[in-house]
Amino acid sequence: MNDEFSCQEMIEVVTNYLDDALPPDERQRFERHLSYCAGCGTYVDQMRETIRQTSMVPREESLPPALREEIVAQFRTWKRD
C-alpha cells in the first residue's frame, strides 16, 4: 500500500477529515499531503469556508412561505449565460 494520498484521494475523504472521522493513520497521511500540496490545502480551506458560510443560512422551515416561493420561482426562471 502506498503511504501517500493522491490529490484525488484527498478529495474523496476531505469531508471525513473535516468531520474528524478519519482513523489516526489516515489523518496523518492526509495532513502530510497537505504539508506539501498547496492545491489541496487551498481546497480544504475552501471546503471549511463553504461549511462555515452554509451553516449561517437559515433552514428552509424558518423562511416565510411567500419568501420561499419567491426564491424557488427565481431558480426556476434562472438561465445560465
trRosetta pair geometry for C-beta under 8 A, 3 or more apart (Angstrom, degrees):
i j d omega theta_ij theta_ji phi_ij phi_ji
3 29 6.7 -148 172 -114 62 112
4 29 6.8 177 -128 -161 28 101
4 32 7.4 -108 -120 103 74 120
4 33 6.6 120 -167 -83 80 97
5 9 4.5 -135 -161 87 86 124
5 10 5.3 101 143 -61 129 82
5 13 7.8 -101 -136 40 136 128
5 29 5.2 121 -31 143 101 104
5 30 5.9 46 -18 -95 157 51
5 32 7.8 138 16 69 100 91
5 33 4.4 -62 58 -49 109 150
6 9 4.7 99 51 5 75 101
6 10 7.1 -128 97 -8 43 86
7 10 5.4 -49 -153 29 36 119
7 11 6.8 38 151 -20 65 100
7 33 7.9 174 -83 179 52 130
7 37 6.6 -171 -89 -169 94 152
7 39 6.7 -2 -126 94 131 122
7 40 5.7 -144 -126 -69 82 111
8 11 5.8 -52 -155 31 34 112
8 12 6.6 32 149 -19 64 107
9 12 5.5 -57 -150 36 36 114
9 13 6.4 2 163 5 70 110
10 13 6.7 -79 -146 49 24 87
10 14 6.1 49 158 -63 66 94
10 30 6.7 128 -120 -137 83 83
10 33 5.9 -145 -81 116 124 150
10 37 7.6 -140 -45 87 165 152
10 40 4.8 -27 144 -137 166 129
10 43 7.3 103 126 79 120 141
10 44 7.9 -79 172 -58 114 101
11 14 6.0 -26 -141 -14 27 118
11 43 7.0 -65 -93 163 82 153
13 16 4.8 -50 -169 42 77 117
13 17 5.9 85 131 -28 85 96
13 22 6.4 73 167 -91 123 116
13 26 7.1 -100 170 165 160 127
13 30 6.8 -114 99 -94 123 126
14 17 5.4 -53 -149 34 36 116
14 18 6.3 30 156 -14 69 106
14 43 7.0 -96 -104 129 154 108
14 44 6.1 -153 -144 -101 114 77
14 47 5.6 173 150 -40 131 174
15 18 5.7 -53 -143 41 34 107
15 19 6.0 26 156 -11 66 111
15 47 7.6 -131 -80 -174 64 139
16 19 5.8 -62 -141 47 29 105
16 21 4.3 -98 -158 76 77 103
16 22 5.0 103 130 -60 107 79
17 20 7.7 24 176 -76 31 31
17 21 7.7 -81 -47 47 17 71
17 22 5.3 10 -90 -20 60 130
17 27 6.8 140 -125 -118 82 76
17 30 5.3 -169 -104 172 131 162
17 44 7.3 -58 101 -126 139 117
18 44 7.5 176 -68 -155 104 87
18 47 6.2 -126 -56 125 150 122
18 48 6.6 -168 -124 -85 125 74
18 51 6.8 172 164 -30 146 160
22 26 4.3 -123 -179 94 108 111
22 27 4.3 145 94 -65 118 80
22 30 6.2 11 149 -10 177 143
23 26 4.9 81 58 15 81 105
23 27 6.9 -147 91 -11 36 90
24 27 5.5 -55 -143 35 30 114
24 28 6.5 33 158 -20 65 103
25 28 5.8 -51 -152 33 32 112
25 29 6.6 33 150 -17 64 104
26 29 5.5 -52 -149 37 37 113
26 30 6.1 43 150 -24 67 104
27 30 5.5 -50 -147 34 32 116
27 31 6.3 25 156 -13 65 107
28 31 5.9 -57 -143 42 29 105
28 32 6.2 35 154 -24 64 106
29 32 5.6 -53 -147 33 29 114
29 33 6.6 32 153 -20 63 102
30 33 5.9 -58 -158 33 29 110
30 34 6.6 29 147 -18 64 106
31 34 5.3 -47 -146 35 39 116
31 35 6.6 51 151 -32 64 98
32 35 5.6 -47 -157 20 34 118
32 36 7.6 -3 158 7 61 101
33 36 6.9 -83 -162 48 32 85
33 37 5.4 -13 166 14 75 127
33 40 6.0 -19 135 80 104 162
34 37 6.4 -74 -115 53 25 88
34 40 5.8 -117 -100 105 63 110
34 41 5.1 107 -159 -84 83 84
34 44 6.5 -15 -113 3 123 152
37 40 4.1 37 110 21 121 111
37 41 6.4 162 96 -17 64 86
38 41 5.3 -56 -147 37 35 117
38 42 6.3 38 155 -21 68 102
39 42 5.8 -53 -153 34 30 111
39 43 6.5 32 149 -20 63 105
40 43 5.3 -49 -147 35 38 117
40 44 6.4 39 154 -20 67 101
41 44 5.9 -52 -148 35 30 109
41 45 6.4 31 152 -17 63 106
42 45 5.6 -56 -149 38 32 113
42 46 6.3 34 152 -21 66 105
43 46 5.7 -54 -148 35 30 111
43 47 6.4 31 152 -19 64 104
44 47 5.6 -52 -149 35 33 113
44 48 6.5 37 151 -21 64 103
45 48 5.7 -51 -149 34 32 113
45 49 6.4 29 153 -16 65 106
46 49 5.7 -56 -148 39 32 110
46 50 6.3 36 152 -23 65 105
47 50 5.6 -50 -145 34 32 114
47 51 6.4 33 155 -18 64 104
48 51 5.9 -57 -152 37 29 110
48 52 6.3 30 151 -19 64 107
49 52 5.5 -53 -146 37 33 114
49 53 6.1 31 156 -18 67 107
50 53 5.9 -56 -144 39 28 108
50 54 6.1 18 161 -12 65 111
51 54 6.1 -59 -140 42 26 103
51 55 6.3 30 159 -26 62 108
52 55 6.0 -59 -152 29 25 111
52 56 7.3 21 152 -19 58 105
53 56 6.0 -63 -164 29 35 110
53 57 7.5 41 144 -30 65 98
54 57 5.5 -38 -157 12 49 117
58 62 4.5 -101 173 76 117 128
58 63 6.4 139 103 -58 121 79
59 62 5.3 90 64 4 76 103
59 63 8.0 -135 102 -15 45 85
60 63 5.9 -51 -161 17 42 114
60 68 6.6 75 -163 -120 83 125
63 67 5.0 -124 -180 86 100 113
63 68 4.5 121 110 -63 128 94
63 71 7.5 -50 -172 8 157 139
64 67 4.6 82 63 9 87 107
64 68 7.0 -158 89 -9 42 88
65 68 5.5 -56 -146 36 32 114
65 69 6.3 31 158 -17 67 106
66 69 5.9 -55 -150 37 30 110
66 70 6.4 33 151 -21 64 106
67 70 5.5 -53 -148 35 33 114
67 71 6.4 33 154 -19 66 104
68 71 5.9 -56 -151 35 30 110
68 72 6.4 28 153 -16 65 107
69 72 5.7 -54 -144 39 32 111
69 73 6.2 36 155 -22 65 106
70 73 5.7 -53 -147 35 29 113
70 74 6.5 33 152 -22 62 104
71 74 5.7 -52 -152 32 32 113
71 75 6.7 29 152 -15 64 103
72 75 5.8 -56 -152 37 33 109
72 76 6.4 35 151 -22 65 106
73 76 5.6 -54 -149 33 33 114
73 77 6.5 13 160 -4 66 109
74 77 6.3 -70 -148 46 28 97
74 78 6.2 46 152 -47 65 103
75 78 5.4 -39 -142 9 33 122
